[in-house]
Amino acid sequence: MEISVALRRTKGFYEAVCALNTLQTNVSVLDQVQRERSELPELQLQAMRGFLHRTGLTVDKLDHLNIIHVTGTKGKGSTCAFTERILRDYGFRTGFYSSPHLVQVRERIRINGQPISKELFTKYFWEVFSQLDATKDSHGVNMPAYFRFLTILAFHVFLQERVDLAVIEVGIGGAYDCTNIIRKPWVCGISSLGIDHTSILGNTIEEIAWQKAGIFKPGVPVFTVKQLDRPMTVLQDRAKEIGCPLWVCPDLEQYESGAGPLSLGLAGQQQRCNASLALQLSKTWLQRYRQSDDQLAAPIVENRLVSQATAFKPSPIMVKGLEVTEWPGRTQTLRHGPVTYYLDGAHTTGSMQACVHWFSQEIQQEESSNRSPVIRVLLFNTTGERDSAAMLKLLEPCQFDFAVFCPNITETITENNADQQNFNVSVENMLTRCLDNQISWQSLSGTETKQGSESELLIKGRLPLLAKTRTHTMVFPCILSALQWISQGRDAVLAAAGSPYLPVQPSVTAKAEPLREAAQVSVLVTGSLHLVGGVLKYLDPSLAS
């Protein structure tokens, strides 16, 4: 996609986001790009270094960012959030690069815990974009893809803003992820490993562990949460091969807080291992910061390449940091009058198991204190190669009264929605997936399906207003229409947006009677961080401001 001359001349924030979107891989060539990545993965980092050089940066300059590099399958973002908050509370100026964003792309690049302002994003975006755009012909190559560009932009921002440290979350995998041009991180972390992104990382947990361990660097300490035996063996072998000490984090209960169990700002049992990893990363970074340059000249590698990290007494700053950490869209609860939303971007079977455990505990407490009828609603979608049926099977015991499916499209009209546009998959494919999810749910719950025209959702030039409905299940063409039907005007925040976005047939309105009459409506939103982000755009308007 070529950026128009008008966009180049205006160079405002909206134009910057539109220009960024031109770097997304179009669905028609995405398969070819994925094949090339799997066949020649080592070329990915070579290309990334070339793009970096064209912007005037070098890998040498990245050494000055004092980086904490974190990978994993689930929990790596939460680990980074805990770590960043602790070190920020020590008074350091922090940079934090993560993905994906929920509402606005600026969320991916944070200074002192806050997304960079529109002004800073615009300024630094055009500095980087203009240099790459001006040199693309002379180098015989085009522009970097979306994630590569944002990674380069993050490095540029952190260097220009003179952060004391940068917490960098890996995008996919580790070994060939574009963040892995980092040569000298201060410390690395690995959160819980599982099966995900198999077309890129491999089909087995061992192959995935090998990819994740690709961020190991000679002499740089690595901390991991407890892993299953097979992936742990791979991590051990990689640590020995590369020459770095590998430490296994203790359980959070082993830390001596002096004031009872440590309290976490993020809900869910799975966050406890992430918090332990964050404590070890923070402590190790602080120890290195306090050492002299002479002591750092020759990092010492432990004789034992795999050791049990020692639990310690966290400082008051660490204790407070864990307690006040915020990371939207992960085990998050929002109460809007009679409607309570439980949001978790779980998108693997492992993370979905944790989500179900968290939701079950939360809903049990909620319903035990409310003797009036409570309606449970599932709002679900998945993306990519995820096993939707397997995740829905895990959700089925939650006994939802309604299962609602919609694509990760916030509105059927895309004006003023550039941050959440996605060109990597067609609308037809997204809606077909929703219908497949509906069929899977009906099969799991024993709901009878109707044959014929009602089981099809056709795209002819534009999105339909509403898919045909069946008992207990609904398919909507966008997130806003799904939310408005679920809330039935009882959510003041959604109601403030105005009248229902889409006209609804009387028969569909009748099916919503339980939602209008229930004393409490509990809505679990899960399956995709992009879905959760689209929901948060409407439930928390401050995120979109």
Secondary structure, DSSP 8 states (H G I E B T S, - for coil): ----HHHHHH--HHHHHHHHHTTS--HHHHHHHHHHHHHSTHHHHHHHHHHHHHTT--HHHHGGG-EEEEE-SBSHHHHHHHHHHHHHHTT--EEEE-S--SS-GGGGEEETTEE--HHHHHHHHHHHHHHHHHHTTTTT-----HHHHHHHHHHHHHHHTT-SEEEEE-SSSSTTSGGGG----SEEEE-B-----HHHH-SSHHHHHHHHGGG--TT--EEE----HHHHHHHHHHHHHHT--EEE---GGGS--SSSS---SS-STTHHHHHHHHHHHHHHHHHHHHS-HHHHSS----SSSEEE-------HHHHHHHHH---TTSSEEEEETTEEEEEE---SHHHHHHHHHHHHHHHHHHHHT--S-EEEEEEE---TT--HHHHHHHHGGG--SEEEE--S-S-SS-TT-GGG---SS-HHHHHHHHHHHHHHHHHHHT-----GGGG----SSS--S----BTTEEE-SSHHHHHHHHHTT--HHHHTT-S-SS---HHHHHHTHHHHH-SEEEEEEES-HHHHHHHHHHH-GGGG-
